[in-house]
């Protein structure tokens, strides 16, 4: 039985560049300079890109919670008895709550 040793030496043959291994001590390039803490430039750039994409969340106004679209008196049969579309989209959490309540009442779902 032969063992392929190319895979086991893959990481050892790669050039190290600016990366260091976790068990190796960090050695500064300039021994006379002050050492500083690691700064994750990739994470900083990712955060900046995300802020451009989604905007500044602290500046957005807080939306008031909406009234539920499904009535408390609506039954599962009422929901299935018509093919008419809803007047507005039903948020997924509201539909899940509705179905879990129905399933619990029928003994089909136990927490």
Secondary structure, DSSP 4 states (H G I P E B T S, - for coil): ----HHHHTHHHHS--TT---TTSPP--SSTTSPP-----HHHHHHHHHHHHHH--GGGSPPPPPPPPSS-TT--HHHHHS--PPPSSPPPHHHHHHHHHHHHHHTTS---
